[in-house]
Amino acid sequence: MKFLYSRIFIKQLFISVVIFALITLISIIFLFFYTGQTNYIKVPDLYGLNISEVEKMIGEKKLNFEVSDSIFYDPAISPNTVVSQTPIKDKEVKKNRKIYLTINPSDFSNVIFPDLIQLTKRAAISQINALDLEMGSVEYVNNIGKDVVLEVKFNDSIIKSGQLIPKKSKIDLVLGNGKK
């Protein structure tokens, strides 16, 4: 027990703690620079750019990209352009980081139009919205069935069930007004 309180033991313990602390500090500093903690690149704003412009800009910054999603077409945005990105613009990332892009596809996909004849207005609108179509105008004609679908139109021509219609198309309904 006397040995634990001797000068030699305390001196050796102190020297070993100092050496351990120095080795740890040097390792942390080495890893900090080796892993590139000081070299960050700001992510550019890619919104609205097409793929060729993205390739050029990402290549200059030494980053990578991957198109992660492109199924929802938005007619208000140009085709094949970036709609969103992860990580967001101005975020600092390391070299060769992969940027995930969502792009606007080049065209609408088509849906098979269901049979809406003799359905109520409410049921018809629900099916139109479920198919990612848009409601256009509603026209009423004399018919005993109030708010019952009599005809369905797309671009002023009557649609038959089973016909292929592009998504986001405006669908017009002809309904009965409840009068003979």
Z-matrix of the N, CA and C atoms (Angstrom, degrees):
N
C 1 1.438
C 2 1.527 1 111.22
N 3 1.357 2 115.64 1 -31.48
C 4 1.449 3 120.00 2 178.31
C 5 1.535 4 111.11 3 -61.79
N 6 1.314 5 115.06 4 -31.87
C 7 1.462 6 120.17 5 -177.27
C 8 1.531 7 111.46 6 -61.33
N 9 1.348 8 119.00 7 -36.80
C 10 1.469 9 122.33 8 -178.63
C 11 1.524 10 111.52 9 -65.50
N 12 1.283 11 118.33 10 -22.22
C 13 1.462 12 121.99 11 -179.39
C 14 1.532 13 112.80 12 -105.15
N 15 1.298 14 116.57 13 5.51
C 16 1.464 15 120.06 14 -179.73
C 17 1.525 16 110.27 15 -76.01
N 18 1.346 17 115.12 16 155.40
C 19 1.462 18 121.28 17 -179.57
C 20 1.525 19 111.24 18 -63.21
N 21 1.275 20 118.60 19 -39.82
C 22 1.463 21 122.86 20 -177.69
C 23 1.535 22 109.87 21 -62.55
N 24 1.313 23 117.59 22 -45.96
C 25 1.478 24 120.91 23 -179.45
C 26 1.524 25 110.99 24 -64.13
N 27 1.324 26 117.23 25 -45.46
C 28 1.475 27 120.65 26 -178.95
C 29 1.524 28 109.75 27 -64.63
N 30 1.333 29 117.58 28 -40.14
C 31 1.464 30 121.40 29 178.46
C 32 1.536 31 110.36 30 -63.73
N 33 1.306 32 118.71 31 -45.04
C 34 1.472 33 122.72 32 179.47
C 35 1.549 34 110.93 33 -65.58
N 36 1.320 35 116.17 34 -39.59
C 37 1.467 36 120.68 35 177.70
C 38 1.523 37 110.53 36 -63.33
N 39 1.315 38 117.16 37 -44.28
C 40 1.456 39 122.01 38 178.91
C 41 1.529 40 110.78 39 -62.19
N 42 1.320 41 118.00 40 -45.98
C 43 1.475 42 122.10 41 179.27
C 44 1.528 43 110.51 42 -61.87
N 45 1.322 44 118.78 43 -42.82
C 46 1.475 45 121.22 44 -179.75
C 47 1.529 46 111.42 45 -67.04
N 48 1.327 47 119.29 46 -36.94
C 49 1.475 48 121.97 47 176.94
C 50 1.521 49 110.10 48 -65.88
N 51 1.329 50 117.90 49 -42.01
C 52 1.467 51 121.51 50 178.95
C 53 1.524 52 110.32 51 -64.80
N 54 1.317 53 118.28 52 -44.33
C 55 1.477 54 121.61 53 178.80
C 56 1.528 55 110.24 54 -63.10
N 57 1.315 56 117.40 55 -43.52
C 58 1.472 57 120.85 56 178.23
C 59 1.528 58 111.01 57 -61.49
N 60 1.332 59 117.87 58 -43.03
C 61 1.469 60 122.00 59 179.25
C 62 1.530 61 110.65 60 -64.20
N 63 1.335 62 117.73 61 -41.34
C 64 1.466 63 121.25 62 178.75
C 65 1.535 64 111.47 63 -64.56
N 66 1.321 65 116.17 64 -43.87
C 67 1.482 66 119.74 65 178.65
C 68 1.525 67 110.02 66 -62.74
N 69 1.316 68 117.95 67 -42.85
C 70 1.465 69 121.84 68 178.83
C 71 1.522 70 110.52 69 -63.43
N 72 1.303 71 118.43 70 -46.00
C 73 1.458 72 122.52 71 -179.80
C 74 1.522 73 111.12 72 -62.42
N 75 1.325 74 117.09 73 -45.83
C 76 1.472 75 120.86 74 178.73
C 77 1.529 76 110.32 75 -62.62
N 78 1.320 77 118.19 76 -39.78
C 79 1.473 78 121.65 77 178.47
C 80 1.524 79 111.07 78 -63.82
N 81 1.312 80 117.48 79 -43.42
C 82 1.469 81 120.95 80 179.87
C 83 1.520 82 110.73 81 -63.96
N 84 1.337 83 116.94 82 -44.26
C 85 1.475 84 120.24 83 179.33
C 86 1.528 85 110.41 84 -64.26
N 87 1.334 86 117.43 85 -42.61
C 88 1.464 87 121.12 86 178.38
C 89 1.530 88 110.78 87 -60.69
N 90 1.327 89 116.77 88 -48.31
C 91 1.467 90 119.78 89 -179.85
C 92 1.519 91 112.28 90 -64.16
N 93 1.310 92 118.23 91 -34.93
C 94 1.455 93 122.19 92 178.64
C 95 1.522 94 110.75 93 -58.91
N 96 1.320 95 117.36 94 -45.97
C 97 1.464 96 120.62 95 -179.99
C 98 1.524 97 112.06 96 -80.04
N 99 1.323 98 118.06 97 -35.60
C 100 1.461 99 121.58 98 -178.12
C 101 1.531 100 111.47 99 -66.24
N 102 1.317 101 118.10 100 -37.30
C 103 1.469 102 121.19 101 -179.69
C 104 1.520 103 112.96 102 -84.72
N 105 1.312 104 117.99 103 1.28
C 106 1.457 105 121.48 104 174.19
C 107 1.516 106 113.61 105 75.55
N 108 1.301 107 117.84 106 34.96
C 109 1.461 108 120.64 107 -179.39
C 110 1.525 109 112.37 108 -68.27
N 111 1.315 110 117.12 109 -13.19
C 112 1.466 111 120.42 110 179.94
C 113 1.523 112 111.73 111 -99.62
N 114 1.331 113 117.74 112 -8.68
C 115 1.471 114 121.33 113 -175.79
C 116 1.517 115 110.23 114 -107.91
N 117 1.307 116 117.38 115 92.49
C 118 1.452 117 121.86 116 177.08
C 119 1.515 118 110.00 117 -112.09
N 120 1.329 119 114.89 118 149.51
C 121 1.455 120 122.30 119 178.00
C 122 1.520 121 106.96 120 -119.64
N 123 1.333 122 116.69 121 134.45
C 124 1.464 123 119.58 122 176.51
C 125 1.525 124 109.09 123 -78.78
N 126 1.329 125 116.18 124 133.46
C 127 1.461 126 121.19 125 178.82
C 128 1.528 127 108.10 126 -71.90
N 129 1.338 128 117.68 127 127.80
C 130 1.467 129 119.82 128 -179.76
C 131 1.535 130 111.23 129 -75.44
N 132 1.326 131 115.80 130 161.04
C 133 1.459 132 121.30 131 175.93
C 134 1.525 133 107.78 132 -81.21
N 135 1.327 134 116.98 133 113.52
C 136 1.461 135 122.15 134 -176.10
C 137 1.522 136 112.90 135 -102.67
N 138 1.314 137 118.14 136 -1.91
C 139 1.472 138 121.60 137 -176.73
C 140 1.529 139 110.56 138 -58.96
N 141 1.317 140 115.65 139 129.62
C 142 1.458 141 121.74 140 176.50
C 143 1.517 142 114.85 141 85.98
N 144 1.324 143 118.06 142 -4.23
C 145 1.467 144 120.34 143 179.36
C 146 1.523 145 110.03 144 -88.04
N 147 1.346 146 117.01 145 147.93
C 148 1.463 147 119.15 146 175.13
C 149 1.522 148 109.18 147 -84.86
N 150 1.324 149 116.82 148 172.65
C 151 1.467 150 121.64 149 -171.40
C 152 1.536 151 112.32 150 -61.80
N 153 1.328 152 118.59 151 -39.59
C 154 1.468 153 119.92 152 -179.07
C 155 1.535 154 110.93 153 -65.83
N 156 1.327 155 117.59 154 -38.48
C 157 1.466 156 120.23 155 176.47
C 158 1.530 157 111.12 156 -66.95
N 159 1.339 158 115.93 157 -37.42
C 160 1.468 159 120.78 158 178.22
C 161 1.526 160 109.80 159 -63.56
N 162 1.349 161 117.59 160 -45.51
C 163 1.473 162 121.24 161 179.47
C 164 1.527 163 111.17 162 -57.03
N 165 1.328 164 116.21 163 -43.96
C 166 1.457 165 120.67 164 -178.87
C 167 1.532 166 110.60 165 -64.94
N 168 1.332 167 116.87 166 -48.32
C 169 1.459 168 120.73 167 -176.70
C 170 1.530 169 111.90 168 -67.57
N 171 1.318 170 116.60 169 -41.56
C 172 1.466 171 121.15 170 -179.68
C 173 1.527 172 110.12 171 -67.82
N 174 1.338 173 117.55 172 -37.83
C 175 1.460 174 121.46 173 178.58
C 176 1.522 175 112.36 174 -64.00
N 177 1.327 176 116.57 175 -39.14
C 178 1.466 177 120.35 176 178.16
C 179 1.526 178 111.58 177 -64.52
N 180 1.314 179 116.84 178 -34.57
C 181 1.473 180 121.48 179 -177.64
C 182 1.526 181 112.65 180 -87.18
N 183 1.330 182 117.33 181 -2.18
C 184 1.471 183 122.86 182 -178.70
C 185 1.531 184 111.47 183 61.18
N 186 1.320 185 114.42 184 46.66
C 187 1.455 186 122.13 185 175.14
C 188 1.524 187 108.37 186 -119.54
N 189 1.315 188 117.79 187 170.30
C 190 1.459 189 123.16 188 175.55
C 191 1.522 190 108.17 189 -120.53
N 192 1.334 191 116.44 190 162.13
C 193 1.459 192 118.95 191 175.74
C 194 1.518 193 110.31 192 -140.95
N 195 1.319 194 114.12 193 159.42
C 196 1.461 195 121.73 194 177.29
C 197 1.520 196 107.94 195 -145.03
N 198 1.323 197 116.36 196 133.44
C 199 1.460 198 120.59 197 176.23
C 200 1.521 199 106.88 198 -80.63
N 201 1.328 200 115.95 199 113.75
C 202 1.464 201 119.86 200 -174.96
C 203 1.521 202 112.91 201 -95.37
N 204 1.329 203 118.43 202 -18.89
C 205 1.457 204 119.98 203 -176.18
C 206 1.510 205 108.98 204 -162.59
N 207 1.321 206 116.44 205 140.52
C 208 1.465 207 119.10 206 176.67
C 209 1.520 208 110.96 207 -158.45
N 210 1.334 209 117.79 208 40.38
C 211 1.464 210 119.03 209 -174.47
C 212 1.521 211 114.56 210 -98.66
N 213 1.334 212 118.41 211 -17.97
C 214 1.454 213 119.92 212 -175.82
C 215 1.520 214 110.27 213 -101.86
N 216 1.311 215 116.33 214 108.09
C 217 1.452 216 121.88 215 -177.97
C 218 1.525 217 109.81 216 -81.17
N 219 1.324 218 116.59 217 133.13
C 220 1.457 219 123.02 218 175.79
C 221 1.519 220 107.25 219 -120.15
N 222 1.337 221 118.07 220 110.67
C 223 1.468 222 119.71 221 -176.64
C 224 1.525 223 113.81 222 -66.21
N 225 1.321 224 118.45 223 -16.60
C 226 1.462 225 121.31 224 -179.98
C 227 1.527 226 112.29 225 -76.62
N 228 1.320 227 117.48 226 -15.09
C 229 1.465 228 122.38 227 -178.47
C 230 1.523 229 108.85 228 -112.68
N 231 1.317 230 116.37 229 143.65
C 232 1.466 231 120.82 230 -179.87
C 233 1.529 232 110.80 231 -59.48
N 234 1.340 233 117.35 232 144.83
C 235 1.475 234 120.01 233 178.37
C 236 1.524 235 111.89 234 -63.99
N 237 1.329 236 116.16 235 150.76
C 238 1.466 237 125.13 236 177.60
C 239 1.529 238 113.10 237 58.59
N 240 1.326 239 117.10 238 33.46
C 241 1.453 240 120.78 239 175.19
C 242 1.525 241 109.75 240 -115.78
N 243 1.318 242 115.52 241 158.27
C 244 1.461 243 121.59 242 -177.03
C 245 1.525 244 109.93 243 -73.68
N 246 1.335 245 114.98 244 129.45
C 247 1.457 246 121.77 245 178.82
C 248 1.533 247 110.57 246 -100.23
N 249 1.331 248 116.87 247 -37.57
C 250 1.470 249 121.05 248 176.12
C 251 1.524 250 109.18 249 -153.72
N 252 1.333 251 115.10 250 165.39
C 253 1.460 252 120.33 251 -178.33
C 254 1.523 253 109.70 252 -145.69
N 255 1.355 254 114.51 253 151.54
C 256 1.458 255 121.71 254 175.01
C 257 1.520 256 107.26 255 -135.57
N 258 1.298 257 120.09 256 124.59
C 259 1.452 258 131.06 257 -1.18
C 260 1.521 259 111.68 258 -70.18
N 261 1.321 260 115.55 259 161.08
C 262 1.458 261 121.37 260 -176.11
C 263 1.528 262 111.28 261 -71.07
N 264 1.325 263 115.69 262 166.63
C 265 1.472 264 120.65 263 -178.55
C 266 1.525 265 110.70 264 -60.83
N 267 1.309 266 115.53 265 151.12
C 268 1.471 267 126.12 266 178.64
C 269 1.526 268 114.44 267 67.11
N 270 1.320 269 118.56 268 4.93
C 271 1.467 270 120.08 269 174.02
C 272 1.519 271 107.18 270 -77.75
N 273 1.313 272 116.98 271 142.08
C 274 1.459 273 121.16 272 -178.75
C 275 1.525 274 109.98 273 -90.37
N 276 1.351 275 115.64 274 126.19
C 277 1.462 276 122.42 275 -179.63
C 278 1.522 277 108.94 276 -131.85
N 279 1.310 278 115.52 277 167.46
C 280 1.464 279 120.67 278 178.32
C 281 1.529 280 110.25 279 -85.21
N 282 1.323 281 115.31 280 164.25
C 283 1.460 282 122.53 281 178.27
C 284 1.530 283 109.72 282 -58.35
N 285 1.332 284 116.59 283 145.43
C 286 1.468 285 125.84 284 179.38
C 287 1.526 286 113.81 285 67.94
N 288 1.325 287 118.85 286 15.64
C 289 1.455 288 122.15 287 175.85
C 290 1.522 289 108.66 288 -68.45
N 291 1.326 290 117.12 289 143.57
C 292 1.452 291 122.03 290 179.68
C 293 1.532 292 109.39 291 -90.42
N 294 1.328 293 116.10 292 128.60
C 295 1.455 294 122.94 293 177.57
C 296 1.529 295 106.78 294 -101.53
N 297 1.323 296 118.17 295 125.42
C 298 1.457 297 122.89 296 -179.62
C 299 1.522 298 109.20 297 -94.02
N 300 1.333 299 115.91 298 126.48
C 301 1.459 300 121.87 299 -175.22
C 302 1.521 301 111.43 300 -115.85
N 303 1.314 302 115.36 301 143.45
C 304 1.461 303 122.23 302 169.06
C 305 1.516 304 105.61 303 -109.96
N 306 1.338 305 115.93 304 123.50
C 307 1.465 306 118.88 305 -178.82
C 308 1.520 307 110.41 306 -113.94
N 309 1.320 308 114.88 307 158.68
C 310 1.450 309 122.10 308 176.01
C 311 1.530 310 107.37 309 -84.77
N 312 1.340 311 118.94 310 120.08
C 313 1.466 312 119.34 311 -177.73
C 314 1.525 313 112.21 312 -63.71
N 315 1.317 314 115.21 313 166.25
C 316 1.463 315 120.25 314 -173.97
C 317 1.524 316 113.47 315 -77.71
N 318 1.311 317 118.78 316 -14.98
C 319 1.460 318 119.38 317 -176.60
C 320 1.524 319 110.19 318 -157.83
N 321 1.324 320 113.51 319 164.22
C 322 1.460 321 120.53 320 174.32
C 323 1.517 322 109.18 321 -71.60
N 324 1.298 323 117.05 322 150.39
C 325 1.455 324 119.18 323 166.18
C 326 1.520 325 106.37 324 -92.86
N 327 1.301 326 116.99 325 160.95
C 328 1.461 327 121.15 326 -177.17
C 329 1.523 328 111.05 327 -99.42
N 330 1.322 329 115.12 328 154.00
C 331 1.464 330 121.55 329 174.26
C 332 1.524 331 108.08 330 -123.72
N 333 1.323 332 115.08 331 151.31
C 334 1.464 333 119.99 332 175.59
C 335 1.521 334 107.28 333 -85.12
N 336 1.302 335 115.65 334 121.62
C 337 1.461 336 119.86 335 -174.97
C 338 1.529 337 110.27 336 -75.80
N 339 1.347 338 117.76 337 131.19
C 340 1.470 339 121.37 338 -179.10
C 341 1.528 340 111.81 339 -81.25
N 342 1.316 341 115.63 340 172.39
C 343 1.458 342 121.68 341 176.37
C 344 1.527 343 108.85 342 -84.27
N 345 1.333 344 116.70 343 110.73
C 346 1.465 345 121.27 344 -179.15
C 347 1.524 346 112.73 345 -104.34
N 348 1.321 347 117.43 346 -5.38
C 349 1.464 348 121.30 347 -177.69
C 350 1.532 349 109.12 348 -62.97
N 351 1.348 350 115.16 349 134.89
C 352 1.461 351 125.47 350 179.74
C 353 1.533 352 113.34 351 73.55
N 354 1.332 353 117.99 352 10.61
C 355 1.458 354 120.64 353 171.92
C 356 1.523 355 108.98 354 -90.10
N 357 1.322 356 117.02 355 160.78
C 358 1.456 357 119.68 356 175.83
C 359 1.523 358 109.31 357 -74.51
N 360 1.317 359 115.53 358 162.09
C 361 1.461 360 121.24 359 179.65
C 362 1.528 361 110.39 360 -57.68
N 363 1.321 362 116.42 361 -43.94
C 364 1.466 363 121.35 362 -178.05
C 365 1.533 364 111.59 363 -62.61
N 366 1.330 365 117.16 364 -44.82
C 367 1.466 366 121.22 365 179.75
C 368 1.530 367 110.65 366 -66.32
N 369 1.326 368 117.07 367 -39.07
C 370 1.465 369 121.14 368 179.92
C 371 1.524 370 110.87 369 -65.45
N 372 1.330 371 116.79 370 -43.47
C 373 1.466 372 120.22 371 179.77
C 374 1.527 373 110.46 372 -64.69
N 375 1.324 374 117.41 373 -37.92
C 376 1.471 375 120.50 374 177.38
C 377 1.525 376 111.04 375 -61.11
N 378 1.321 377 117.43 376 -44.74
C 379 1.468 378 120.34 377 179.74
C 380 1.526 379 111.53 378 -67.42
N 381 1.327 380 116.87 379 -37.66
C 382 1.471 381 120.68 380 178.73
C 383 1.529 382 109.60 381 -62.97
N 384 1.318 383 116.86 382 -45.68
C 385 1.476 384 120.60 383 179.51
C 386 1.524 385 111.59 384 -66.70
N 387 1.325 386 117.93 385 -36.79
C 388 1.463 387 121.49 386 -179.86
C 389 1.529 388 111.66 387 -65.39
N 390 1.315 389 117.41 388 -28.83
C 391 1.464 390 121.80 389 179.97
C 392 1.530 391 112.54 390 -87.31
N 393 1.338 392 117.46 391 6.28
C 394 1.458 393 123.42 392 -179.20
C 395 1.528 394 111.45 393 64.45
N 396 1.324 395 114.29 394 36.50
C 397 1.458 396 121.39 395 172.92
C 398 1.524 397 107.39 396 -105.46
N 399 1.315 398 116.81 397 165.14
C 400 1.459 399 120.60 398 -179.68
C 401 1.509 400 110.39 399 -112.16
N 402 1.319 401 114.42 400 146.15
C 403 1.453 402 120.86 401 179.01
C 404 1.521 403 108.93 402 -78.73
N 405 1.317 404 116.31 403 129.13
C 406 1.454 405 121.47 404 177.07
C 407 1.518 406 109.72 405 -97.99
N 408 1.309 407 116.41 406 -132.21
C 409 1.462 408 120.52 407 -178.20
C 410 1.530 409 110.80 408 -88.85
N 411 1.330 410 113.89 409 160.62
C 412 1.461 411 121.05 410 176.79
C 413 1.525 412 106.86 411 -121.21
N 414 1.325 413 115.97 412 126.65
C 415 1.465 414 121.90 413 -179.34
C 416 1.526 415 107.88 414 -117.20
N 417 1.327 416 116.56 415 136.64
C 418 1.471 417 121.25 416 178.79
C 419 1.522 418 109.37 417 -107.87
N 420 1.332 419 115.40 418 137.01
C 421 1.465 420 122.31 419 175.39
C 422 1.532 421 108.09 420 -128.18
N 423 1.329 422 114.81 421 160.50
C 424 1.464 423 119.22 422 179.16
C 425 1.526 424 110.07 423 -65.91
N 426 1.313 425 115.55 424 117.44
C 427 1.461 426 122.68 425 177.08
C 428 1.513 427 106.70 426 -162.92
N 429 1.313 428 116.60 427 145.64
C 430 1.458 429 121.31 428 -176.31
C 431 1.537 430 112.89 429 -66.05
N 432 1.313 431 117.54 430 -27.21
C 433 1.474 432 121.43 431 179.81
C 434 1.523 433 110.73 432 -81.03
N 435 1.350 434 116.81 433 107.47
C 436 1.468 435 120.66 434 -178.79
C 437 1.530 436 109.55 435 -77.16
N 438 1.336 437 116.24 436 129.47
C 439 1.471 438 124.44 437 -179.09
C 440 1.526 439 113.02 438 56.62
N 441 1.317 440 117.21 439 33.19
C 442 1.456 441 122.63 440 175.74
C 443 1.531 442 107.69 441 -104.17
N 444 1.318 443 117.52 442 135.01
C 445 1.460 444 122.69 443 -177.55
C 446 1.527 445 109.61 444 -71.10
N 447 1.343 446 114.85 445 124.21
C 448 1.465 447 120.59 446 177.79
C 449 1.530 448 111.29 447 -105.35
N 450 1.331 449 116.51 448 -37.10
C 451 1.467 450 121.96 449 178.26
C 452 1.529 451 109.08 450 -145.24
N 453 1.322 452 114.97 451 153.64
C 454 1.466 453 121.60 452 175.34
C 455 1.520 454 107.07 453 -125.50
N 456 1.341 455 116.30 454 131.59
C 457 1.464 456 120.39 455 -176.53
C 458 1.520 457 111.30 456 -123.63
N 459 1.339 458 113.51 457 146.48
C 460 1.458 459 122.42 458 172.89
C 461 1.519 460 106.79 459 -136.13
N 462 1.341 461 117.27 460 122.83
C 463 1.469 462 122.80 461 -175.23
C 464 1.526 463 111.38 462 54.15
N 465 1.317 464 116.85 463 44.10
C 466 1.469 465 125.49 464 177.52
C 467 1.528 466 114.01 465 62.17
N 468 1.313 467 118.41 466 19.28
C 469 1.468 468 120.33 467 173.35
C 470 1.524 469 108.23 468 -125.26
N 471 1.306 470 116.78 469 147.93
C 472 1.468 471 122.64 470 -175.72
C 473 1.524 472 109.87 471 -71.90
N 474 1.334 473 115.54 472 135.06
C 475 1.466 474 122.25 473 179.41
C 476 1.522 475 108.88 474 -97.58
N 477 1.297 476 116.59 475 137.59
C 478 1.466 477 122.96 476 173.26
C 479 1.526 478 108.67 477 -98.77
N 480 1.309 479 117.46 478 153.92
C 481 1.464 480 119.87 479 177.52
C 482 1.531 481 108.95 480 -67.03
N 483 1.327 482 116.27 481 143.59
C 484 1.454 483 121.81 482 -178.16
C 485 1.516 484 113.93 483 91.26
N 486 1.328 485 117.54 484 -8.53
C 487 1.464 486 121.69 485 -179.91
C 488 1.534 487 109.39 486 -74.92
N 489 1.344 488 116.78 487 144.43
C 490 1.465 489 121.11 488 177.80
C 491 1.527 490 109.70 489 -83.28
N 492 1.347 491 114.91 490 128.96
C 493 1.460 492 122.04 491 -179.27
C 494 1.527 493 108.03 492 -127.37
N 495 1.351 494 118.98 493 135.02
C 496 1.470 495 119.96 494 176.78
C 497 1.530 496 111.05 495 -65.72
N 498 1.330 497 116.01 496 142.41
C 499 1.465 498 120.25 497 176.33
C 500 1.517 499 109.39 498 -59.98
N 501 1.324 500 116.08 499 156.10
C 502 1.469 501 125.85 500 -179.94
C 503 1.525 502 112.89 501 70.06
N 504 1.344 503 117.65 502 9.09
C 505 1.458 504 120.44 503 178.16
C 506 1.521 505 110.14 504 -73.78
N 507 1.330 506 116.29 505 150.65
C 508 1.469 507 121.15 506 176.73
C 509 1.527 508 108.64 507 -87.93
N 510 1.323 509 114.69 508 127.55
C 511 1.455 510 122.19 509 -178.97
C 512 1.523 511 108.44 510 -111.20
N 513 1.331 512 116.28 511 127.67
C 514 1.465 513 122.46 512 178.05
C 515 1.521 514 109.53 513 -101.71
N 516 1.337 515 115.39 514 141.89
C 517 1.468 516 120.40 515 -179.17
C 518 1.527 517 109.52 516 -114.82
N 519 1.334 518 114.79 517 142.64
C 520 1.464 519 122.12 518 170.74
C 521 1.513 520 105.68 519 -111.57
N 522 1.358 521 116.05 520 118.18
C 523 1.464 522 122.06 521 -174.72
C 524 1.520 523 110.84 522 -118.45
N 525 1.332 524 115.38 523 157.21
C 526 1.453 525 121.26 524 173.87
C 527 1.522 526 109.78 525 -79.10
N 528 1.360 527 115.20 526 147.20
C 529 1.471 528 118.95 527 -179.01
C 530 1.529 529 113.03 528 -100.29
N 531 1.335 530 117.78 529 -0.38
C 532 1.459 531 121.56 530 178.00
C 533 1.506 532 114.36 531 89.53
N 534 1.329 533 118.16 532 5.13
C 535 1.467 534 122.52 533 178.97
C 536 1.515 535 109.09 534 -112.19
N 537 1.339 536 115.14 535 151.56
C 538 1.461 537 120.24 536 177.91
C 539 1.479 538 112.75 537 -74.65
